Amino acid sequence: MRRRTLIFGLAATAAGTGGLVACTADADTKDTGIDVVASPASPAAVPILASTTVSSLAPQSVTARYTPVAGAAPAQEYAVGRRVFAEFNRGANRPLPTTVWYPAAGIAPSTGPAPVDHAPGAAGRFPLVLFSHGLTAQPADYAAMLARWAQAGFVVAGPTYPYTHYDASGYEPTDIVNQPADASSVIDQLLALDPADPMRAIIDPSRIGAAGHSGGGITTVGLFSAVRDGRLKAGVVLSGTDFQGTPFTGPAAAMLFVHGAKDNTVTWRAGHTVFEAVPWSRAMLSIADGGHVIESSSFEPATQTSTEFLRYALYGDASAKQRLPSAAAVNGVATLENQL
């Protein structure tokens, strides 16, 4: 069963069982008819489960500010191309088919992104953003937002993780502990494409970020903590929490958190605690009536704020940083804590 924009699935502790329950929701109906799947929790996953309610991370002052190399993000909007790298993997048991949305040559449609498969890439080199889907979701569920990022001048790569997407054979939510390494492997494989591959030509390897929603947000935090990928300069965490209770480490990066104040799957309190534990430049967009899913009223502020954040963090665009408050104020549904 296919679901529409920004569908989530995050493991929550099954009451009294110590197991996991895979939760899913439709952005409009909150009921997709997907069966609940229970699975015993591995010891490595227990800290992740506990932190969906209250994170154990200690608050930190901003002691290592991230300062990007000054530059300017593209002023234009791009047409959007789409390509699937079905062959990506991290070993025989970890297939990682990856969908990439990217700036394409041609004129951007006035009605918004309309990705064209295998469209020629736009001229130039663009930052790479690795996007991690939530449990029981898949990259295509987030296409509305990811295509907007591509339209703004980013190459966005979304791997389908082998045991946590909604159609996985042998679905295993505790496999989230392996996903940060998967994400780094996908970055490796994109950067190691044949020099003749047009995708390699448009990726700037010096400007890389990571983003993710729900379980993918936890995966993203893992890339900045327990499984630190030092190439990452920016992170966007949508409805996420910490990764195994591990503090942030490694070189300074900019971090943006987006979280619904009424999220019952990963509480806003847990997400805000993780935001306060970042020792680098950080910001948090809190959606007053938002739950775990980004819905129609919060889609624009979340998309515009994350786009301006990425323009600042990966292009070094100071004017994008200045536009963050106005992006956050769209529709009047969210507030921004800005410590960038």
ChimeraX attribute file (.defattr): number of C-alpha atoms within 10 A of each C-alpha:
attribute: neighborCount
match mode: 1-to-1
recipient: residues
	/A:1	7
	/A:2	11
	/A:3	17
	/A:4	14
	/A:5	20
	/A:6	27
	/A:7	29
	/A:8	30
	/A:9	28
	/A:10	31
	/A:11	30
	/A:12	23
	/A:13	21
	/A:14	15
	/A:15	9
	/A:16	6
	/A:17	11
	/A:18	16
	/A:19	19
	/A:20	25
	/A:21	20
	/A:22	24
	/A:23	18
	/A:24	25
	/A:25	21
	/A:26	17
	/A:27	19
	/A:28	12
	/A:29	7
	/A:30	11
	/A:31	11
	/A:32	15
	/A:33	10
	/A:34	13
	/A:35	10
	/A:36	10
	/A:37	15
	/A:38	19
	/A:39	17
	/A:40	15
	/A:41	19
	/A:42	15
	/A:43	9
	/A:44	14
	/A:45	18
	/A:46	17
	/A:47	17
	/A:48	25
	/A:49	26
	/A:50	18
	/A:51	26
	/A:52	27
	/A:53	20
	/A:54	19
	/A:55	25
	/A:56	18
	/A:57	22
	/A:58	12
	/A:59	15
	/A:60	16
	/A:61	11
	/A:62	16
	/A:63	11
	/A:64	13
	/A:65	15
	/A:66	20
	/A:67	16
	/A:68	18
	/A:69	13
	/A:70	12
	/A:71	14
	/A:72	15
	/A:73	20
	/A:74	15
	/A:75	8
	/A:76	11
	/A:77	20
	/A:78	26
	/A:79	29
	/A:80	34
	/A:81	25
	/A:82	23
	/A:83	17
	/A:84	16
	/A:85	16
	/A:86	13
	/A:87	9
	/A:88	18
	/A:89	20
	/A:90	15
	/A:91	9
	/A:92	6
	/A:93	9
	/A:94	15
	/A:95	18
	/A:96	22
	/A:97	18
	/A:98	24
	/A:99	21
	/A:100	26
	/A:101	28
	/A:102	37
	/A:103	32
	/A:104	26
	/A:105	15
	/A:106	13
	/A:107	11
	/A:108	18
	/A:109	14
	/A:110	9
	/A:111	6
	/A:112	15
	/A:113	23
	/A:114	17
	/A:115	22
	/A:116	15
	/A:117	13
	/A:118	15
	/A:119	17
	/A:120	18
	/A:121	21
	/A:122	18
	/A:123	11
	/A:124	11
	/A:125	19
	/A:126	27
	/A:127	22
	/A:128	28
	/A:129	30
	/A:130	23
	/A:131	30
	/A:132	31
	/A:133	31
	/A:134	35
	/A:135	29
	/A:136	27
	/A:137	30
	/A:138	26
	/A:139	24
	/A:140	19
	/A:141	18
	/A:142	23
	/A:143	19
	/A:144	17
	/A:145	20
	/A:146	27
	/A:147	26
	/A:148	25
	/A:149	28
	/A:150	30
	/A:151	28
	/A:152	25
	/A:153	30
	/A:154	34
	/A:155	29
	/A:156	28
	/A:157	29
	/A:158	27
	/A:159	29
	/A:160	27
	/A:161	30
	/A:162	23
	/A:163	23
	/A:164	29
	/A:165	20
	/A:166	22
	/A:167	14
	/A:168	14
	/A:169	10
	/A:170	9
	/A:171	19
	/A:172	22
	/A:173	28
	/A:174	24
	/A:175	17
	/A:176	27
	/A:177	21
	/A:178	16
	/A:179	26
	/A:180	25
	/A:181	18
	/A:182	24
	/A:183	26
	/A:184	20
	/A:185	16
	/A:186	23
	/A:187	21
	/A:188	12
	/A:189	16
	/A:190	19
	/A:191	17
	/A:192	11
	/A:193	13
	/A:194	12
	/A:195	10
	/A:196	8
	/A:197	10
	/A:198	12
	/A:199	20
	/A:200	17
	/A:201	17
	/A:202	21
	/A:203	22
	/A:204	16
	/A:205	16
	/A:206	13
	/A:207	22
	/A:208	24
	/A:209	26
	/A:210	31
	/A:211	28
	/A:212	26
	/A:213	31
	/A:214	29
	/A:215	33
	/A:216	31
	/A:217	30
	/A:218	31
	/A:219	34
	/A:220	33
	/A:221	30
	/A:222	27
	/A:223	26
	/A:224	30
	/A:225	21
	/A:226	20
	/A:227	22
	/A:228	19
	/A:229	21
	/A:230	15
	/A:231	19
	/A:232	24
	/A:233	23
	/A:234	26
	/A:235	29
	/A:236	27
	/A:237	30
	/A:238	29
	/A:239	34
	/A:240	34
	/A:241	38
	/A:242	33
	/A:243	31
	/A:244	23
	/A:245	20
	/A:246	17
	/A:247	21
	/A:248	24
	/A:249	18
	/A:250	14
	/A:251	15
	/A:252	21
	/A:253	25
	/A:254	27
	/A:255	29
	/A:256	25
	/A:257	26
	/A:258	29
	/A:259	32
	/A:260	25
	/A:261	22
	/A:262	17
	/A:263	20
	/A:264	14
	/A:265	21
	/A:266	28
	/A:267	23
	/A:268	27
	/A:269	20
	/A:270	22
	/A:271	32
	/A:272	23
	/A:273	20
	/A:274	28
	/A:275	26
	/A:276	18
	/A:277	21
	/A:278	27
	/A:279	22
	/A:280	25
	/A:281	22
	/A:282	23
	/A:283	22
	/A:284	26
	/A:285	26
	/A:286	24
	/A:287	25
	/A:288	16
	/A:289	13
	/A:290	20
	/A:291	19
	/A:292	27
	/A:293	27
	/A:294	24
	/A:295	17
	/A:296	11
	/A:297	16
	/A:298	21
	/A:299	18
	/A:300	18
	/A:301	26
	/A:302	25
	/A:303	20
	/A:304	21
	/A:305	27
	/A:306	26
	/A:307	25
	/A:308	24
	/A:309	28
	/A:310	32
	/A:311	25
	/A:312	28
	/A:313	30
	/A:314	27
	/A:315	22
	/A:316	20
	/A:317	21
	/A:318	17
	/A:319	14
	/A:320	21
	/A:321	18
	/A:322	13
	/A:323	15
	/A:324	21
	/A:325	18
	/A:326	12
	/A:327	22
	/A:328	27
	/A:329	18
	/A:330	18
	/A:331	12
	/A:332	12
	/A:333	16
	/A:334	24
	/A:335	16
	/A:336	19
	/A:337	15
	/A:338	14
	/A:339	14
	/A:340	19
